[in-house]
Amino acid sequence: MFVVGSFFVLKEKEKVMRRKQFIWIAIIIILIIFGGGLWYITNQKSTSKDTIVIGTQNTDTAVWEHIAKSSQAKKAGLNIKVKDITDSNSINKATATGQIDVNGFQSYAFFTTYNNKNPNLNCKIK
């Protein structure tokens, strides 16, 4: 009887140890999944830095290139590409067709006049 009782005690200890092992394995798997998800989210932010393409002309090009290379732009995580475009009509067309993201040289009066004359290439203020 003593041997049989010890056998049941050992079986019960094995069950408890297996249950503890299962819990630890489950915790480790959850931590791996959580850590992997956190890593993925963090990398998505760092790899999804889109380049902002700014269309400028004349002396504004040098100003925007300085801004693009500045420590403040880098600190803010901005990746700015500057495109020198020869005339304002071409800048508006490039903005309307998505060749550039931002029009860095424009007066509001010229902007509204362009939009009125070119309704099919209407540039929007965002």
MMTF fields as JSON, N, C-alpha, C and O atoms, coordinates in Angstrom:
{
  "mmtfVersion": "1.0.0",
  "mmtfProducer": "UNKNOWN",
  "numBonds": 503,
  "numAtoms": 504,
  "numGroups": 126,
  "numChains": 1,
  "numModels": 1,
  "chainsPerModel": [1],
  "groupsPerChain": [126],
  "chainIdList": ["A"],
  "bondAtomList": [4, 2, 8, 6, 12, 10, 16, 14, 20, 18, 24, 22, 28, 26, 32, 30, 36, 34, 40, 38, 44, 42, 48, 46, 52, 50, 56, 54, 60, 58, 64, 62, 68, 66, 72, 70, 76, 74, 80, 78, 84, 82, 88, 86, 92, 90, 96, 94, 100, 98, 104, 102, 108, 106, 112, 110, 116, 114, 120, 118, 124, 122, 128, 126, 132, 130, 136, 134, 140, 138, 144, 142, 148, 146, 152, 150, 156, 154, 160, 158, 164, 162, 168, 166, 172, 170, 176, 174, 180, 178, 184, 182, 188, 186, 192, 190, 196, 194, 200, 198, 204, 202, 208, 206, 212, 210, 216, 214, 220, 218, 224, 222, 228, 226, 232, 230, 236, 234, 240, 238, 244, 242, 248, 246, 252, 250, 256, 254, 260, 258, 264, 262, 268, 266, 272, 270, 276, 274, 280, 278, 284, 282, 288, 286, 292, 290, 296, 294, 300, 298, 304, 302, 308, 306, 312, 310, 316, 314, 320, 318, 324, 322, 328, 326, 332, 330, 336, 334, 340, 338, 344, 342, 348, 346, 352, 350, 356, 354, 360, 358, 364, 362, 368, 366, 372, 370, 376, 374, 380, 378, 384, 382, 388, 386, 392, 390, 396, 394, 400, 398, 404, 402, 408, 406, 412, 410, 416, 414, 420, 418, 424, 422, 428, 426, 432, 430, 436, 434, 440, 438, 444, 442, 448, 446, 452, 450, 456, 454, 460, 458, 464, 462, 468, 466, 472, 470, 476, 474, 480, 478, 484, 482, 488, 486, 492, 490, 496, 494, 500, 498],
  "bondOrderList": [1, 1, 1, 1, 1, 1, 1, 1, 1, 1, 1, 1, 1, 1, 1, 1, 1, 1, 1, 1, 1, 1, 1, 1, 1, 1, 1, 1, 1, 1, 1, 1, 1, 1, 1, 1, 1, 1, 1, 1, 1, 1, 1, 1, 1, 1, 1, 1, 1, 1, 1, 1, 1, 1, 1, 1, 1, 1, 1, 1, 1, 1, 1, 1, 1, 1, 1, 1, 1, 1, 1, 1, 1, 1, 1, 1, 1, 1, 1, 1, 1, 1, 1, 1, 1, 1, 1, 1, 1, 1, 1, 1, 1, 1, 1, 1, 1, 1, 1, 1, 1, 1, 1, 1, 1, 1, 1, 1, 1, 1, 1, 1, 1, 1, 1, 1, 1, 1, 1, 1, 1, 1, 1, 1, 1],
  "groupList": [{"groupName": "MET", "atomNameList": ["N", "CA", "C", "O"], "elementList": ["N", "C", "C", "O"], "formalChargeList": [0, 0, 0, 0], "bondAtomList": [1, 0, 2, 1, 3, 2], "bondOrderList": [1, 1, 2], "singleLetterCode": "M", "chemCompType": "L-PEPTIDE LINKING"}, {"groupName": "PHE", "atomNameList": ["N", "CA", "C", "O"], "elementList": ["N", "C", "C", "O"], "formalChargeList": [0, 0, 0, 0], "bondAtomList": [1, 0, 2, 1, 3, 2], "bondOrderList": [1, 1, 2], "singleLetterCode": "F", "chemCompType": "L-PEPTIDE LINKING"}, {"groupName": "VAL", "atomNameList": ["N", "CA", "C", "O"], "elementList": ["N", "C", "C", "O"], "formalChargeList": [0, 0, 0, 0], "bondAtomList": [1, 0, 2, 1, 3, 2], "bondOrderList": [1, 1, 2], "singleLetterCode": "V", "chemCompType": "L-PEPTIDE LINKING"}, {"groupName": "GLY", "atomNameList": ["N", "CA", "C", "O"], "elementList": ["N", "C", "C", "O"], "formalChargeList": [0, 0, 0, 0], "bondAtomList": [1, 0, 2, 1, 3, 2], "bondOrderList": [1, 1, 2], "singleLetterCode": "G", "chemCompType": "PEPTIDE LINKING"}, {"groupName": "SER", "atomNameList": ["N", "CA", "C", "O"], "elementList": ["N", "C", "C", "O"], "formalChargeList": [0, 0, 0, 0], "bondAtomList": [1, 0, 2, 1, 3, 2], "bondOrderList": [1, 1, 2], "singleLetterCode": "S", "chemCompType": "L-PEPTIDE LINKING"}, {"groupName": "LEU", "atomNameList": ["N", "CA", "C", "O"], "elementList": ["N", "C", "C", "O"], "formalChargeList": [0, 0, 0, 0], "bondAtomList": [1, 0, 2, 1, 3, 2], "bondOrderList": [1, 1, 2], "singleLetterCode": "L", "chemCompType": "L-PEPTIDE LINKING"}, {"groupName": "LYS", "atomNameList": ["N", "CA", "C", "O"], "elementList": ["N", "C", "C", "O"], "formalChargeList": [0, 0, 0, 0], "bondAtomList": [1, 0, 2, 1, 3, 2], "bondOrderList": [1, 1, 2], "singleLetterCode": "K", "chemCompType": "L-PEPTIDE LINKING"}, {"groupName": "GLU", "atomNameList": ["N", "CA", "C", "O"], "elementList": ["N", "C", "C", "O"], "formalChargeList": [0, 0, 0, 0], "bondAtomList": [1, 0, 2, 1, 3, 2], "bondOrderList": [1, 1, 2], "singleLetterCode": "E", "chemCompType": "L-PEPTIDE LINKING"}, {"groupName": "ARG", "atomNameList": ["N", "CA", "C", "O"], "elementList": ["N", "C", "C", "O"], "formalChargeList": [0, 0, 0, 0], "bondAtomList": [1, 0, 2, 1, 3, 2], "bondOrderList": [1, 1, 2], "singleLetterCode": "R", "chemCompType": "L-PEPTIDE LINKING"}, {"groupName": "GLN", "atomNameList": ["N", "CA", "C", "O"], "elementList": ["N", "C", "C", "O"], "formalChargeList": [0, 0, 0, 0], "bondAtomList": [1, 0, 2, 1, 3, 2], "bondOrderList": [1, 1, 2], "singleLetterCode": "Q", "chemCompType": "L-PEPTIDE LINKING"}, {"groupName": "ILE", "atomNameList": ["N", "CA", "C", "O"], "elementList": ["N", "C", "C", "O"], "formalChargeList": [0, 0, 0, 0], "bondAtomList": [1, 0, 2, 1, 3, 2], "bondOrderList": [1, 1, 2], "singleLetterCode": "I", "chemCompType": "L-PEPTIDE LINKING"}, {"groupName": "TRP", "atomNameList": ["N", "CA", "C", "O"], "elementList": ["N", "C", "C", "O"], "formalChargeList": [0, 0, 0, 0], "bondAtomList": [1, 0, 2, 1, 3, 2], "bondOrderList": [1, 1, 2], "singleLetterCode": "W", "chemCompType": "L-PEPTIDE LINKING"}, {"groupName": "ALA", "atomNameList": ["N", "CA", "C", "O"], "elementList": ["N", "C", "C", "O"], "formalChargeList": [0, 0, 0, 0], "bondAtomList": [1, 0, 2, 1, 3, 2], "bondOrderList": [1, 1, 2], "singleLetterCode": "A", "chemCompType": "L-PEPTIDE LINKING"}, {"groupName": "TYR", "atomNameList": ["N", "CA", "C", "O"], "elementList": ["N", "C", "C", "O"], "formalChargeList": [0, 0, 0, 0], "bondAtomList": [1, 0, 2, 1, 3, 2], "bondOrderList": [1, 1, 2], "singleLetterCode": "Y", "chemCompType": "L-PEPTIDE LINKING"}, {"groupName": "THR", "atomNameList": ["N", "CA", "C", "O"], "elementList": ["N", "C", "C", "O"], "formalChargeList": [0, 0, 0, 0], "bondAtomList": [1, 0, 2, 1, 3, 2], "bondOrderList": [1, 1, 2], "singleLetterCode": "T", "chemCompType": "L-PEPTIDE LINKING"}, {"groupName": "ASN", "atomNameList": ["N", "CA", "C", "O"], "elementList": ["N", "C", "C", "O"], "formalChargeList": [0, 0, 0, 0], "bondAtomList": [1, 0, 2, 1, 3, 2], "bondOrderList": [1, 1, 2], "singleLetterCode": "N", "chemCompType": "L-PEPTIDE LINKING"}, {"groupName": "ASP", "atomNameList": ["N", "CA", "C", "O"], "elementList": ["N", "C", "C", "O"], "formalChargeList": [0, 0, 0, 0], "bondAtomList": [1, 0, 2, 1, 3, 2], "bondOrderList": [1, 1, 2], "singleLetterCode": "D", "chemCompType": "L-PEPTIDE LINKING"}, {"groupName": "HIS", "atomNameList": ["N", "CA", "C", "O"], "elementList": ["N", "C", "C", "O"], "formalChargeList": [0, 0, 0, 0], "bondAtomList": [1, 0, 2, 1, 3, 2], "bondOrderList": [1, 1, 2], "singleLetterCode": "H", "chemCompType": "L-PEPTIDE LINKING"}, {"groupName": "PRO", "atomNameList": ["N", "CA", "C", "O"], "elementList": ["N", "C", "C", "O"], "formalChargeList": [0, 0, 0, 0], "bondAtomList": [1, 0, 2, 1, 3, 2], "bondOrderList": [1, 1, 2], "singleLetterCode": "P", "chemCompType": "L-PEPTIDE LINKING"}, {"groupName": "CYS", "atomNameList": ["N", "CA", "C", "O"], "elementList": ["N", "C", "C", "O"], "formalChargeList": [0, 0, 0, 0], "bondAtomList": [1, 0, 2, 1, 3, 2], "bondOrderList": [1, 1, 2], "singleLetterCode": "C", "chemCompType": "L-PEPTIDE LINKING"}],
  "groupTypeList": [0, 1, 2, 2, 3, 4, 1, 1, 2, 5, 6, 7, 6, 7, 6, 2, 0, 8, 8, 6, 9, 1, 10, 11, 10, 12, 10, 10, 10, 10, 5, 10, 10, 1, 3, 3, 3, 5, 11, 13, 10, 14, 15, 9, 6, 4, 14, 4, 6, 16, 14, 10, 2, 10, 3, 14, 9, 15, 14, 16, 14, 12, 2, 11, 7, 17, 10, 12, 6, 4, 4, 9, 12, 6, 6, 12, 3, 5, 15, 10, 6, 2, 6, 16, 10, 14, 16, 4, 15, 4, 10, 15, 6, 12, 14, 12, 14, 3, 9, 10, 16, 2, 15, 3, 1, 9, 4, 13, 12, 1, 1, 14, 14, 13, 15, 15, 6, 15, 18, 15, 5, 15, 19, 6, 10, 6],
  "groupIdList": [1, 2, 3, 4, 5, 6, 7, 8, 9, 10, 11, 12, 13, 14, 15, 16, 17, 18, 19, 20, 21, 22, 23, 24, 25, 26, 27, 28, 29, 30, 31, 32, 33, 34, 35, 36, 37, 38, 39, 40, 41, 42, 43, 44, 45, 46, 47, 48, 49, 50, 51, 52, 53, 54, 55, 56, 57, 58, 59, 60, 61, 62, 63, 64, 65, 66, 67, 68, 69, 70, 71, 72, 73, 74, 75, 76, 77, 78, 79, 80, 81, 82, 83, 84, 85, 86, 87, 88, 89, 90, 91, 92, 93, 94, 95, 96, 97, 98, 99, 100, 101, 102, 103, 104, 105, 106, 107, 108, 109, 110, 111, 112, 113, 114, 115, 116, 117, 118, 119, 120, 121, 122, 123, 124, 125, 126],
  "secStructList": [7, 2, 2, 2, 2, 2, 2, 2, 2, 2, 2, 2, 2, 2, 2, 2, 2, 2, 2, 2, 2, 2, 2, 2, 2, 2, 2, 2, 2, 2, 2, 2, 2, 2, 2, 2, 2, 2, 2, 2, 2, 2, 2, 2, 2, 2, 2, 7, 7, 7, 3, 3, 3, 3, 3, 3, 7, 6, 2, 2, 2, 2, 2, 2, 2, 2, 2, 2, 2, 1, 2, 2, 2, 2, 2, 6, 6, 7, 3, 3, 3, 3, 3, 3, 7, 1, 1, 2, 2, 2, 2, 2, 2, 2, 2, 2, 2, 6, 1, 7, 1, 3, 3, 7, 1, 7, 7, 2, 2, 2, 2, 2, 2, 2, 2, 2, 2, 7, 4, 4, 4, 7, 7, 7, 7, 7],
  "xCoordList": [0.815, 0.0, 0.865, 0.522, 1.947, 2.834, 3.384, 3.475, 3.748, 4.282, 3.205, 3.487, 2.014, 0.926, 0.652, 0.427, 0.666, 0.447, 1.545, 1.266, 2.781, 3.893, 3.759, 4.097, 3.265, 3.076, 2.093, 2.325, 0.983, -0.008, 0.53, 0.204, 1.35, 1.961, 2.897, 2.91, 3.689, 4.587, 3.788, 4.149, 2.706, 1.87, 1.308, 1.267, 0.878, 0.325, 1.416, 1.145, 2.637, 3.744, 4.086, 4.392, 4.031, 4.276, 3.231, 3.563, 1.981, 0.922, 1.166, 1.011, 1.545, 1.812, 2.994, 2.947, 4.061, 5.24, 4.9, 5.348, 4.12, 3.722, 2.859, 2.997, 1.976, 1.133, 2.008, 1.773, 3.005, 3.921, 4.723, 4.927, 5.175, 5.918, 5.029, 5.463, 3.799, 2.862, 2.646, 2.639, 2.474, 2.273, 3.497, 3.351, 4.685, 5.908, 6.073, 6.459, 5.784, 5.875, 4.86, 5.176, 3.654, 2.633, 3.067, 2.879, 3.645, 4.122, 5.218, 5.221, 6.15, 7.251, 6.711, 7.158, 5.761, 5.178, 4.459, 4.59, 3.705, 3.002, 3.999, 3.788, 5.081, 6.094, 6.771, 7.053, 7.032, 7.647, 6.702, 7.128, 5.438, 4.458, 4.322, 4.309, 4.222, 4.111, 5.358, 5.252, 6.521, 7.777, 7.909, 8.348, 7.531, 7.577, 6.626, 6.968, 5.44, 4.473, 4.967, 4.822, 5.549, 6.104, 7.248, 7.34, 8.113, 9.219, 8.686, 9.198, 7.659, 7.08, 6.5, 6.725, 5.753, 5.147, 6.228, 6.118, 7.258, 8.353, 9.051, 9.358, 9.308, 9.979, 9.086, 9.587, 7.778, 6.873, 6.98, 7.008, 7.038, 7.145, 8.452, 8.483, 9.527, 10.815, 11.005, 11.725, 10.387, 10.569, 9.512, 9.639, 8.466, 7.418, 7.627, 6.703, 8.803, 9.101, 9.101, 10.061, 8.034, 7.937, 8.766, 9.0, 9.188, 9.901, 8.89, 7.97, 9.073, 8.238, 8.967, 10.09, 8.334, 8.943, 8.38, 7.177, 9.275, 8.879, 9.334, 10.509, 8.407, 8.74, 8.996, 8.141, 10.163, 10.517, 11.151, 11.367, 11.446, 12.152, 13.056, 12.852, 14.051, 15.002, 15.699, 16.164, 15.765, 16.506, 15.822, 16.471, 14.542, 13.853, 14.419, 14.358, 14.964, 15.538, 16.649, 16.699, 17.536, 18.641, 18.123, 18.668, 17.08, 16.498, 15.924, 16.174, 15.152, 14.54, 15.585, 15.419, 16.656, 17.731, 18.414, 18.781, 18.586, 19.147, 18.223, 18.682, 16.932, 15.962, 15.986, 15.943, 16.056, 16.059, 17.262, 17.157, 18.391, 19.616, 19.775, 20.719, 18.889, 19.032, 18.878, 18.224, 19.493, 19.387, 17.958, 17.521, 17.226, 15.835, 14.959, 14.102, 15.173, 14.392, 14.722, 13.832, 16.006, 16.406, 15.861, 15.409, 15.905, 15.392, 13.899, 13.403, 13.188, 11.747, 11.415, 10.247, 12.445, 12.223, 11.737, 11.137, 11.983, 11.535, 12.586, 13.774, 12.141, 12.996, 12.476, 11.463, 13.182, 12.709, 13.574, 14.801, 12.916, 13.604, 13.132, 11.932, 14.078, 13.753, 13.925, 14.971, 12.868, 12.915, 12.848, 11.915, 13.848, 13.852, 13.05, 13.389, 11.986, 11.111, 11.17, 11.176, 11.213, 11.531, 10.456, 10.793, 9.176, 8.144, 6.965, 6.778, 6.181, 5.064, 3.976, 3.363, 3.722, 2.713, 3.124, 2.3, 4.396, 4.879, 4.802, 4.505, 5.068, 4.951, 3.512, 3.266, 2.565, 1.157, 0.731, 0.019, 1.161, 0.812, 1.44, 0.791, 2.695, 3.362, 2.674, 2.589, 2.184, 1.445, 0.121, -0.24, -0.601, -1.91, -1.81, -2.702, -0.738, -0.589, 0.156, 0.324, 0.606, 1.253, 2.74, 3.34, 3.35, 4.795, 5.57, 6.681, 4.988, 5.545, 4.429, 3.245, 4.829, 3.836, 3.45, 2.305, 4.425, 4.222, 4.761, 5.812, 4.032, 4.461, 5.137, 4.466, 6.455, 7.198, 7.339, 7.952, 6.799, 6.901, 5.581, 5.231, 4.848, 3.55, 2.959, 3.036, 2.379, 1.552, 0.109, -0.255, -0.687, -2.071, -2.836, -3.686, -2.537, -3.22, -2.918, -3.824, -1.649, -1.296, -1.937, -2.393, -1.961, -2.55, -4.029, -4.457, -4.799, -6.237, -6.469, -7.387, -5.65, -5.771, -5.499, -6.212, -4.471, -4.149, -5.317, -5.71, -5.867, -6.989, -8.203, -8.898, -8.459, -9.602, -9.384, -10.329, -8.154, -7.853, -7.698, -7.827, -7.425, -7.171, -8.03, -7.502, -9.323, -10.206, -9.944, -10.224, -9.409, -9.128, -7.854, -7.661, -6.997, -5.781, -5.825, -4.837, -6.955, -7.172, -6.315, -6.458, -5.422, -4.579, -5.374, -6.121, -5.214, -5.928, -4.968, -3.788, -5.477, -4.718, -5.076, -6.249, -4.046, -4.289, -3.891, -4.02],
  "yCoordList": [-1.182, 0.0, 1.255, 2.26, 1.187, 2.337, 2.664, 3.832, 1.633, 1.829, 2.442, 3.365, 1.953, 2.472, 3.927, 4.749, 4.257, 5.628, 6.554, 7.68, 6.086, 6.883, 7.094, 8.157, 6.075, 6.177, 7.293, 8.09, 7.337, 8.383, 9.773, 10.756, 9.844, 11.122, 11.58, 12.761, 10.651, 10.993, 11.433, 12.411, 10.722, 11.095, 12.503, 13.297, 12.808, 14.126, 15.195, 16.276, 14.91, 15.858, 16.066, 17.181, 14.972, 15.099, 16.002, 16.827, 15.848, 16.685, 18.152, 19.027, 18.417, 19.787, 20.356, 21.501, 19.557, 20.019, 20.254, 21.238, 19.369, 19.556, 20.807, 21.55, 21.026, 22.212, 23.468, 24.438, 23.46, 24.602, 24.79, 25.916, 23.683, 23.772, 24.367, 25.221, 23.904, 24.408, 25.914, 26.669, 26.334, 27.757, 28.558, 29.611, 28.091, 28.809, 28.857, 29.884, 27.757, 27.736, 28.705, 29.423, 28.733, 29.658, 31.107, 31.946, 31.407, 32.766, 33.151, 34.266, 32.237, 32.515, 32.759, 33.684, 31.948, 32.121, 33.472, 34.179, 33.822, 35.107, 36.259, 37.229, 36.162, 37.222, 37.326, 38.429, 36.194, 36.214, 36.87, 37.696, 36.506, 37.09, 38.589, 39.39, 38.97, 40.38, 41.149, 42.233, 40.605, 41.249, 41.367, 42.4, 40.316, 40.358, 41.397, 42.108, 41.49, 42.49, 43.899, 44.797, 44.089, 45.393, 45.768, 46.912, 44.816, 45.05, 45.407, 46.321, 44.691, 44.946, 46.359, 47.078, 46.745, 48.075, 49.148, 50.151, 48.94, 49.911, 50.028, 51.138, 48.915, 48.955, 49.532, 50.163, 49.333, 49.917, 51.433, 52.08, 51.99, 53.442, 53.934, 54.951, 53.212, 53.712, 53.47, 54.229, 52.442, 52.199, 52.893, 52.971, 53.399, 54.031, 55.532, 56.254, 55.996, 57.414, 57.704, 57.409, 58.273, 58.633, 59.876, 60.698, 59.986, 61.172, 62.229, 61.951, 63.419, 64.545, 65.231, 65.706, 65.283, 65.912, 67.324, 67.517, 68.3, 69.703, 70.278, 70.184, 70.869, 71.537, 73.014, 73.713, 73.488, 74.901, 75.443, 74.714, 76.732, 77.312, 78.445, 79.038, 78.72, 79.813, 79.701, 78.627, 80.813, 80.843, 80.045, 79.66, 79.794, 78.979, 77.568, 76.929, 77.08, 75.731, 75.613, 74.64, 76.594, 76.563, 76.608, 75.937, 77.388, 77.479, 76.133, 75.674, 75.494, 74.208, 73.106, 72.204, 73.157, 72.169, 72.323, 71.329, 73.556, 73.802, 73.226, 72.574, 73.473, 72.938, 71.41, 70.781, 70.812, 69.351, 68.728, 67.637, 69.409, 68.886, 69.285, 68.845, 70.095, 70.638, 69.556, 68.534, 69.813, 68.875, 68.829, 67.793, 69.937, 69.959, 69.023, 68.323, 69.013, 68.114, 66.666, 65.817, 66.382, 65.011, 64.601, 63.47, 65.522, 65.232, 64.942, 64.096, 65.65, 65.447, 64.209, 63.84, 63.565, 62.365, 62.67, 61.81, 63.873, 64.259, 63.903, 64.17, 63.31, 63.006, 63.856, 63.531, 64.944, 65.925, 65.868, 65.937, 65.741, 65.793, 67.063, 67.327, 67.838, 69.117, 68.977, 68.543, 69.357, 69.342, 70.777, 71.517, 71.155, 72.487, 72.431, 71.69, 73.223, 73.251, 74.661, 75.645, 74.75, 76.021, 77.094, 78.277, 76.731, 77.776, 77.352, 76.168, 78.328, 78.091, 77.207, 76.427, 77.307, 76.441, 74.976, 74.104, 74.723, 73.335, 72.818, 71.644, 73.694, 73.283, 72.905, 71.89, 73.711, 73.402, 72.102, 71.295, 71.9, 70.662, 69.457, 68.423, 69.589, 68.494, 68.195, 67.037, 69.237, 69.043, 68.334, 67.395, 68.789, 68.211, 66.759, 65.961, 66.41, 65.034, 64.123, 62.935, 64.669, 63.837, 63.619, 62.797, 64.333, 64.209, 64.828, 64.397, 65.837, 66.415, 66.445, 66.452, 66.462, 66.46, 67.867, 68.129, 68.767, 70.102, 71.133, 70.944, 72.213, 73.331, 74.33, 74.99, 74.439, 75.3, 76.733, 77.544, 77.068, 78.443, 78.794, 78.259, 79.707, 80.042, 81.215, 81.266, 82.139, 83.144, 82.642, 81.915, 83.027, 82.567, 83.079, 82.375, 84.284, 84.856, 84.034, 83.727, 83.676, 82.874, 81.486, 80.931, 80.947, 79.63, 79.599, 78.699, 80.564, 80.578, 80.863, 80.3, 81.731, 82.002, 80.733, 80.437, 79.98, 78.72, 77.741, 77.132, 77.594, 76.667, 77.068, 76.205, 78.356, 78.823, 78.551, 78.216, 78.69, 78.474, 76.994, 76.62, 76.155, 74.727, 73.866, 73.234, 73.835, 73.091, 71.573, 70.899, 71.042, 69.607, 69.243, 68.078, 70.203, 69.989, 70.844, 71.485, 70.85, 71.703, 71.242, 70.113, 72.111, 71.825, 72.148, 73.125, 71.348, 71.54, 72.025, 71.675, 72.819, 73.192, 72.16, 71.95, 71.517, 70.479, 70.971, 70.245],
  "zCoordList": [0.0, 0.0, 0.0, -0.623, 0.68, 0.734, -0.652, -1.028, -1.405, -2.743, -3.637, -4.401, -3.549, -4.365, -3.999, -4.888, -2.724, -2.281, -2.797, -3.208, -2.777, -3.274, -4.775, -5.296, -5.46, -6.899, -7.236, -8.145, -6.481, -6.715, -6.365, -7.03, -5.325, -4.956, -6.067, -6.414, -6.636, -7.741, -8.961, -9.616, -9.274, -10.412, -10.214, -11.154, -8.991, -8.705, -8.858, -9.38, -8.411, -8.554, -10.023, -10.447, -10.804, -12.249, -12.898, -13.75, -12.5, -13.05, -12.709, -13.561, -11.47, -11.05, -11.828, -12.277, -11.991, -12.733, -14.199, -14.788, -14.788, -16.178, -16.339, -17.312, -15.378, -15.414, -15.316, -16.038, -14.439, -14.314, -15.6, -16.054, -16.182, -17.438, -18.54, -19.313, -18.591, -19.586, -19.408, -20.38, -18.168, -17.887, -18.313, -18.934, -17.999, -18.382, -19.903, -20.461, -20.551, -22.017, -22.616, -23.566, -22.075, -22.563, -22.346, -23.227, -21.184, -20.9, -21.879, -22.399, -22.136, -23.066, -24.472, -25.151, -24.914, -26.25, -26.346, -27.345, -25.311, -25.306, -25.358, -26.086, -24.594, -24.609, -25.973, -26.442, -26.608, -27.937, -28.945, -29.753, -28.895, -29.815, -29.543, -30.478, -28.277, -27.918, -28.341, -28.915, -28.067, -28.453, -29.96, -30.466, -30.685, -32.146, -32.706, -33.65, -32.135, -32.579, -32.294, -33.124, -31.119, -30.77, -31.699, -32.143, -31.993, -32.92, -34.302, -34.949, -34.755, -36.071, -36.151, -37.125, -35.12, -35.101, -35.091, -35.796, -34.303, -34.232, -35.579, -36.015, -36.242, -37.538, -38.62, -39.551, -38.525, -39.506, -39.475, -40.522, -38.299, -38.198, -38.793, -39.487, -38.52, -38.997, -40.488, -41.136, -41.051, -42.475, -43.317, -44.539, -42.664, -43.446, -43.587, -43.961, -43.3, -43.488, -44.971, -45.684, -45.409, -46.811, -47.08, -46.194, -48.289, -48.717, -49.149, -49.918, -48.653, -49.059, -50.204, -50.034, -51.362, -52.53, -52.663, -52.837, -52.578, -52.654, -53.988, -54.345, -54.717, -55.966, -55.719, -55.176, -56.115, -55.928, -57.195, -58.163, -57.172, -58.312, -57.84, -56.78, -58.656, -58.432, -57.075, -56.695, -56.352, -55.09, -53.988, -53.015, -54.121, -53.114, -53.044, -51.994, -54.141, -54.162, -53.129, -52.377, -53.089, -52.119, -50.684, -49.807, -50.441, -49.1, -48.677, -47.562, -49.566, -49.236, -49.105, -48.284, -49.893, -49.745, -48.391, -47.764, -47.939, -46.609, -45.528, -44.59, -45.67, -44.706, -44.714, -43.656, -45.907, -46.028, -45.325, -44.765, -45.351, -44.746, -43.284, -42.629, -42.771, -41.417, -40.346, -40.554, -39.213, -38.089, -37.556, -37.053, -37.658, -37.191, -38.028, -37.488, -39.335, -40.198, -39.89, -39.844, -39.678, -39.348, -37.992, -37.811, -37.044, -35.704, -35.742, -34.998, -36.615, -36.763, -37.594, -37.722, -38.163, -38.971, -40.372, -41.018, -40.854, -42.19, -43.231, -43.051, -44.297, -45.433, -46.589, -47.207, -46.87, -47.851, -49.1, -49.027, -50.246, -51.538, -52.238, -52.324, -52.731, -53.371, -54.879, -55.364, -55.615, -57.083, -57.584, -57.272, -58.362, -58.956, -60.256, -61.178, -60.312, -61.484, -62.06, -61.32, -63.38, -64.044, -63.962, -63.915, -63.944, -63.922, -63.053, -62.774, -62.634, -61.709, -62.298, -61.569, -63.591, -64.209, -64.11, -63.833, -64.338, -64.244, -62.812, -62.59, -61.835, -60.424, -60.106, -59.455, -60.558, -60.289, -60.957, -60.358, -62.186, -62.895, -62.184, -62.027, -61.756, -61.046, -59.714, -59.305, -59.038, -57.785, -58.049, -57.34, -59.072, -59.393, -59.834, -59.544, -60.53, -61.037, -60.067, -60.341, -58.931, -57.92, -58.129, -57.437, -59.064, -59.269, -58.118, -57.81, -57.482, -56.261, -55.22, -55.557, -53.952, -52.871, -52.44, -52.068, -52.497, -51.96, -52.933, -53.547, -53.062, -53.884, -52.943, -52.15, -53.029, -52.117, -52.59, -51.896, -53.733, -54.242, -54.895, -55.947, -54.256, -54.825, -54.065, -52.837, -54.776, -54.111, -54.19, -55.114, -53.235, -53.223, -54.442, -54.987, -54.861, -56.034, -57.286, -58.061, -57.483, -58.644, -58.553, -59.553, -57.352, -57.109, -57.504, -58.227, -57.039, -57.362, -58.838, -59.434, -59.442, -60.874, -61.672, -62.631, -61.279, -61.964, -61.863, -62.857, -60.662, -60.467, -61.303, -61.84, -61.416, -62.225, -63.709, -64.423, -64.175, -65.59, -65.937, -67.103, -64.951, -65.174, -64.243, -63.328, -64.463, -63.547, -63.546, -62.555, -64.651, -64.699, -63.934, -63.585, -63.673, -62.877, -61.616, -61.258, -60.957, -59.811, -58.641, -58.172, -58.166, -57.003, -55.735, -55.698, -54.729, -53.476, -52.39, -52.39, -51.484, -50.291, -49.236, -48.924, -48.69, -47.669, -46.322, -45.336]
}
